Structures are given as structure tokens and as C-alpha cells.
Amino acid sequence: MKTYLFYDLETSGLNPAFDQVLTFAGIRTDTKLCEIDRTCLTIKLRKDIIPSPHAFVTHCLTPKFLEGGICEYEAARVLHQLFNTPGTISLGYNSLGFDDEFLRFLFYRNLLEPYSHQYANGCSRADILAVTALFKIFREPVIRWPSLENGRTTLKLEQISRENRFETSGPAHDAMADVEALVALCRIFSGQEDIWAYALDFFDKHTDLSRLTAIPGTCQIQDKFFRLAVMVSSSFGPDAGYMAPVLHIGDAIPYKNQQLWLRLDRPGFLETDPDTKLYTWIPIRKKPADQWILLPFLDRFQKRLNPESRETADEMINKFRTEPKRFFDTVNAHLAYAYPVIPDLDPDAALYQAGFFSGLEKKEIAGFHRAGPDEKLLKSLHSPRVKTLASRILIRNFNMAANPEFQQHMGSLKTGEKIAGYRNDEKYTIPEAMDHIEELEAEMDSLDIRQQNALAQVKAYIHSIS
């Protein structure tokens, strides 16, 4: 039986590889959006997590409150089972741009299959933020759309909830309150059965691929034809109407599931790099059933683009036709691009670089989970990454004494030494947190009582571990 799992996370920061899920809220419904059950989890702050003051001022959780939670390993196993319940369609708000990646890294560092909830046992995902952008464009009267002080519209869930007076059990950024608002919004959307079903089908891999394949190649540059489409994304913003004309420049060579699309309403993309002599493009890398929604380049969709977008798109295509060599050289450079290997990548961040668990690793992982928190089992593990992740699980969750590798990891958090992440970033450290505390304290008048309390508790916690 298909069910929807609406969910939301609150986290210790913004880095999915290094930061931690702190609270989880989920409401499972049937496909008619009738509630079946609810799940709430609070998770203890790990000893190797330096909390971001900005994150805690946003959700107003406190280290003291989190002390009453369960350990991360236990939470990861509960959530993995929840998301992998056969037939589960997991839905969040900006979940494919944020929450789902947190889940993947949570599962990975706790030696659980990080991708199965996306495809196995009839499970799949969808992102209601992308659906909301579609409704804003094509069914605007269905809800009241909020505006900011500058008059620009916003798709923020808390603003939509307030504008439409959704009943929730708590304030914005409380995980369960956000899920309640999400379900309320989807109940309204689902009343528009045609566009609701059409929108959700973009998150079915087979349907999304078949829709992309059906888009004809109508844009000719020299002797090659390219697909033109209209892309919908909240990230394009209200000035663009959450839409942009795009050109399919090909499929990534190193990654078989990535299509590269060039946004055509950015005049700056016609600039040339003085060293490479290539266009300064930043193509969008789309995977099947992700948060980038593509519509065919039909009149009824084109006419919703603003005039400036259409004019810039024509200028860019004409420029490519006059400089075909530069165009094709730039295309080929992007198609061949592979993410660089990071030699000192931290084990927690190695999900994409290290790849899938091998058959042997899966056997060792299964044995580790069966044995429970048993330090003796570490000696029988042959896979270096399984052994490293398993030891970290025991240190973080079951009070096993830190080994030299983890002691060095903890020491770097205090001194500010680099702990390398997967996207050329670093793990958050105590010196960074202290700087951010000073920044927030300088703006204390702009914080309400709950935010001030959260900041004070985070400051005290960071001082206690430093």
C-alpha cells in the first residue's frame, strides 16, 4: 500500500556531512491525506558536534533540551526503518535540496544503506517546494500568497502557513508544526486533482525521464539540434516568476544519471574566461526525479516567462551560433567534468567519493548491527571504512574510549584545524562558533526572548567543551 510520509528536520548546522539531525517530525498519511500516525524524535547532541549559533537561534532548540533525546545511532535505525517502510513516498519542503541529503549522510555514517529509501520496495521521494512553485505559476488563486515588506512574493512555508492561517501545534521551525503546515498545504493542493497528480509525477523517475525524452530538439547550432525547455524552480526567485528558459547541452560523461542544462536568462553567461577562452557557464546538473522541474518549450509555457528572459535567451542562442567553436568547446568541457578527488577527506564525508558498500562490506555491516555495541567485533572487521565508521559509532553513542584517530578529530574542532568535507568545505569548529556568537550578541536587540535564551545556552555549552 502506498503511503505518504510528510517530514521535517531541525539540525545543528547546514553541512549534511558533518552536522547532525537534532529533531525529526513525521506524519504518515494514506494517499487521500488522511492521517495514519505520527513520529517525533529528539536526538542527543554528539560530542564531536559544535552547534552553529545561527542554527540554534533559528529553531530555538537548546543543548539542555537535547540531553533528553536518544543517541544518533538509535535514531538513525528508527528513521531508516520509517523511510524504508514498503510503499513510502517521503515528502518535505525543500527536502531534496536539504533534508534528504542530511538523511543520506546520517544513514551512511551509521552504516545503513543511504539510498534505499529513494527507490527500493516501492519507496520514492518528492519535494513540495517545487510543487508549490508550480501552483504559484499555474494555479495562483488556490491559496493566499504572502508578500515580504519589499512587496516581493515568497514561498517560505512559515509565511504561507501564517497567511492562510493553518492550525499547527507550535511555532515556525518547530519540526512537527512545520509538518502540520505542510500537510495542510498539500490537502489544499490535492483538491486540484489534475495538476496535483501531474506535479507529483515529476518525482517518478520513469515518468520524468519519459517527459524529458519527449521534448524535441528544436534549437539548431551548426549541424546539431538541442532541446529547449522551461525549467521551474523556487531558486529562480519571484522576479523571474520561478521560471527560466533552459538548453539541454548533453549528459555528463562521468555520471550516467546527470543531464546538463544551461539557463538562458543570464547575460553574464556570455562572458569569456580570459584563461580558458570558454564561456563562464554554471550549468544545472539535473538527475531524474529531482527538484528541477522541466516543461516542454510550448507556447502556453513560454508565454509565462517574463519578456526579459525570452529576449536574453534569444541573444544567447544567437551568440552561440556566431561563436560555435567556443560554444562546443565549453559544452565539451562541462560534459567531461568530474568532481575532484579529495585526498584528506574525512570518513564521515566520504559517501560520494567512496561509493556504494561492497558485498563484503554489507556482510560485515550486518554482523555489526546484529552484535550491538560490541567493541570486540571491531577486530574482525576487514574493510577499513567499515571499521572506521563502526568505531566512531561506538565512541559517539556507547562511550567507547576514543581511539587516536578520533582524538585527533576532536582536537581539530578545538584548534580550528581543517577537517575536509566533500564539497571543498570544512567541519565547523569552536573558533568559528565563538566568532558567530559575537556577531549575534552584537545584534541582540533583534532577537526575541526564545532566541536570546537559545544563544545563551549555546554559548555556555561551547565554553564548557572548549
N, C-alpha and C positions, 0 to 999 in steps of 0.2 A: 504494500500500500504506500502510495506517495504521501509524504507529509512535508510541511514547511517548518524549518527551524529558524525563526527570527532571533537574531542575537546581537549583542554589543559587548565590547571590551573596554575596560579602563586600564591604562598601562603606566609603567614607571617613567616612560620617556617615549621617544619617537623612533628608536632604532630597533627594527624587528629581530635582528640577530642577537643583540646584546641586552635590550631592555626586557621587561617582564610583564606578563599579564597579571594584573592585581585583582580585578573583579570580572566576573562573567555573569551575564544575564541572558537567558533564552526562554522563548515561548514557542512551544510546538503547537502547530495547528494542522487541521486537515486542509485539503485544497480549497475548501469553501471558507477558510479562515476562521473556523470555529476552534476555540482553544481546547487543547488536549491536556497539556501540563506545562509546568514552569520549572526552571532550574536556575539557582543562584549560587555562585561560588565566590568566596573571598580567599585570597591566596597570600601566604606569608611572604614578606619581603626577603629575598635571598641575601645571604651575607656578602655576596660579590656584586650586588646592585647598588649603585649610587643613584638615589632618586633625583629626578630632574625637578627643581623647584617650580619651573614653569608648568610642568605636567600636574603637580600636586595643587598648585593654585587654581588650575582649571577644573579638576574633578573634585578637589577638596577632600580626598581621602587623607588619612594620617597614618604614620608608622604605628602609632598605638592601636588604632582600629585594626590594622592588618595583622597584628600579633595574634588575633583570634582566628585567623584563617588556617587552611590546610596547607601542606607543603606543595611545592610546584609539581613534583613527580606524581603525587596522588591526583592533583588537579588535572595534569596532562592526561592521565589514563582515563579519568572520568570524561573529559571533553572529547578524547579520541573516540571513545565508545559512543558518545552522544552524536557526534558528527558523522560517524560511520554506521549508524543505525540504517539498515537497508531501506532504500527509497527516500532518504532525507535530501531535501533541497534546502541548503543553508542560504539565508538571505540576511544581508546587513545594509547599512547606509554608508557608502564609500568603503565597503568591506573588501572589494577586490583591489582597492588602492591602499589599504591599511590593515584592517583586521585579519584578513586571510593570510597575509604574509607573516604576521605575528604567530598565527596558529601553526603555520608550516615550520617555523624555527622552534617554537615550543615543542612540537612533536619530535622534531629531529634531534634536539639536544637531550631529549628524554627517551631516545631510542624507540620511537614509534614511527610507523610509516607516515611520512609527511604529506603525501599526495592522494592517498586512497579516498579521502572524503570528496575529492573533486570528480571521481569517475567510477569507482568500484561499487558493486552491489546496488546499482541504480541511483547512486548519490550524485549530486551536482551542486552548483553554486549560482547565485545571481546577486546583482548589486542594484539596490533600489534607488540609489542616487542617479545612476544612468537612466533608469526608468522614469524618475521624476523629471529629468531634463527633457525626455520625450514628451511627457504630458504637458510640460510648460510650453513646448513648441506647438503641439498639435491639439491639445485639449485644455487650453488655458482656463476656461470657466469652471473646471471641475472642482477646484479649491480656491481659497483666497491666498494670493501670493504675497508674501511680505516684502517690504522695501526697507533699505537702510536709510540712515539720516541723509545720505547724499542723493537719495532717490533711486539708486540702482537696486534692482531686484536681487534676491538672494535665495539660494536653495538649501540653506542650512536647516537641518531638521528641527533644531530648537526654535528657530524663528517660525517655521511652518506650523509647528505644534502650537506655539503661542497665538499666532494669527488665527488659527482655526479652532482654538480652544479645545484641544484634545485633552481628555482626562487622563492624568498619569499619577503614579503613586509617589513621585518625588520630583526634585528639581532637575533641570537640564544637566547632562553629564553624569547623572546617576544612571548606572547601566540599565537597570530594569525600567526606569522611567523612559529612557530613550527607546527601549524595545517596545514599550507600550505605545509610544508615539508612532513608531514605525508600523506596527500592526494597524493602528487607526488609519494611518495614511493609506496603507495598502487595501484596506477594506473599502475606502472611497474609490481608489483606482480600479479595483476589481469589478466595481459596478459598471465600468466601461469595458465590457467583456471583449470587444474586438481588439482594441489597442492594448489591453492588459495581456491577452494571450500573445499578440504579435510581439510585444516588448519582451516578455519572458522567453520567447523562442530565440532571442539573440544570445541567450546563455546556454543553449543547447548546441554542442559542438557541431553535430551533423547539420543542423538547420542553418547555423551561422555560416558554415563553410559552403553549403549549397547556395545560400543567398549571395555570398561573395563570388562564387563561380559563375553565377548567372549574370553578373554585371559585365556588360560587353566592353571590349577595348575600342574606344571611340576617339581617343586623343593620339594623333599621329605625330611623331617626332622622327624625322628621316624615314626609314623604312619600317619602324617599329610602332606598334599600337599599344597604348597604355589605358588602363581603366581609370575613369574619373568617378568619384563618388562624393557624397555629402556625409561628413562624419559628425556625430553628435557626442558631445562630452561636456560635463559641467565645468571642466577645467578651462574651456574656452571663454567662459565668463559671459555676463549679461550683455556687454557691448557687442559681442559677436552673435548674440542670440543663442549661445551654446551650440553653434553650428559652424562648420568650416568646410570649404571645398578641399578635397584631397586627391592626390595622384598616387596610384599604386606603382612603385618603381621596381618591385620584384620581391622575391623571397630570399631571406637570409641564407647564405650558403652553409655556414657552420651550424645553423639551428633550423631544423626542418619545419618547426611549427611557428616560425616568425615571418609575418609579412611586413614589408616596409612601406609606409605611406608618407607622402610629403604634403605638408599643409601648404596650401597655395594662397593664403591670405596674409602672408608675412613678407613684406617688401625686403626686409633685411636678409632674407634667404637668397637674394640675388647678388649679395656682396661676395667678393672673392678673397680667399685666404692668400696673403702675399707670399707665403712659403710654398704651399702645395699647388696653388693656382686653381683650387677646386672651390665650388660654391660652399658657403658656410651653412650648410643644412644641419638640422637636427631632426631626422626622420622619426616618425612614430612607429614603434615596434609592436605590432598587433599580433596576438595569439587568438586562436579560435575561442569564442565564448568568453572573451574578457570584457573590460569595462568600456572599450571603444566600440561604439555602435555605428555601423556603416549602412547608408541608404543609397539606392541607385541614383544616378545623376539625371533624374526625371524632372520635368518642368514643375510638377507640384511640390517637389522638394527644393529645387533651385530657387524658386521664387521667394522662398522664406529666408534665403541668405540676404544679408544686407548689401546694398549696391557697391559699397567699397570693397567687400570681399570678392564679389564677382569681377569687378574691374581689376583688382590686383591679381586674381587668378589668371585672367586673360593676358595681363602683362608678363607674368612669369612664364607662361607657356610659350608666348611669342619670343621671349628672351631665350628660352631653351632651344627653340627652333633656329635661332640665329647663331647660337653657340653650341651646336650639337656635340662637338668633341668634349668641351668642358662638362656638359650635361652628362654624357655617358661615362666619362671618367669619374665624375662624382658619384653616380649611381653605382658603378662597379666597386668603388672604394667602400661604400656603405654595405653593399651586399656581401663583401668578403670580410667585413669587420668581425673579429672575435674578441670577447672580453679578455683582458689581460690576466694572466695567472699571477696570483699574489703569493709570493714565496713564504711570507711570515704570517699567513692568515691564521687567525685564532680558530681553534677547533669548533667553537660554538657557531662561527660564521661560515663554516665550510660546506653548507648544504648544497649550493650550486656548483662549487668548484670540485668537490669530492664525488658528486654524482650519487646515483642510487646505491642502496645497500646491496651487496652481492648475496648470492645464495648462502655462502658460508657465514657471512655476517648475520644474515637473518636467523640462522640456526643458533648462533651464539647469543643474539639478542633475545630470542625466545627463551633460551635457558636462563638468561639473566633475569627476565621478568618472572619466570616460574620460581626462581630461587628466592626472590625478595631481596631485602637489604643484607646481602651476604658478602663480606669483604673477601672471603676465601675464594669466591668464584673468579675474582679478577685474575688470579694466577693461571686460570685455564683458558683465558681469552687470548686468541692469536691475532685478531685484527687490531692494529694499532689505534684506529679511530674509535672502534667499539670500546676498547679498553680505556681510552682517554675519557670518552663521554660517560661510560659506566662509572668510572672513579669520580668524576665530577658530580654525578647524580648522588652517589653515596656521601660525598663531602657536603654537598649543598643541603641535602634533605634528611640525612640519617646520622649526622655528627661523626662521620669517619674523619680521622685526623688528616689534615691537608698534606698532600704529597709535595715534593719540591716544585713540580710544575705548577700546581695550583697556588702555592705560596708566592711564587714569582708573579702569577696573575694578580693575586690580591695586593701585592706590594706595588704593582704598577698603578693600581687605582688610587693609591695614596700619593704617589710621587708625580703622577701625570704622565708617566712613560706610555709610549704608543702600544695599544692593543689593536691590531689591524682588523678591520672589517672587510666585507665583501664588495663594498661599493666605494672603495678608496676613502673610507671614513675610519673613525676610531671609537673605542668604547669610552663612555662618559666617565670622568674621573672626579675626585674630590676637589682639586683646584678649580676645575670648570664650574662645579656646583657652587663653590663659595663665591666665585665671581657673579654667578647668576643670582644668588641670594642678595648680594649687594645691590645689583640692578633693581631687583624687585622692592627692596627696602627703600630705595630712593623714590619709588612711586607708591608708597604705602597708602597714601590718601585715595588712590584709585581702587584699592582693594576693599571688599566688604568684610564683615566680621568672620565669616567662614573661611575666606581666603587668607586673611591675616592669621587665623589660628593654624591653618594648614602650613603656611610658610614658617611660623614659629616652631612647629613640631618638626618639620623637615630640617630646619636649621639645627635644632637640638640633636636630632638623630645623626646628622652628618658630623657634628662636633664630637659626638660620642664614639664614632667609629674611626675618627681621624687621629 
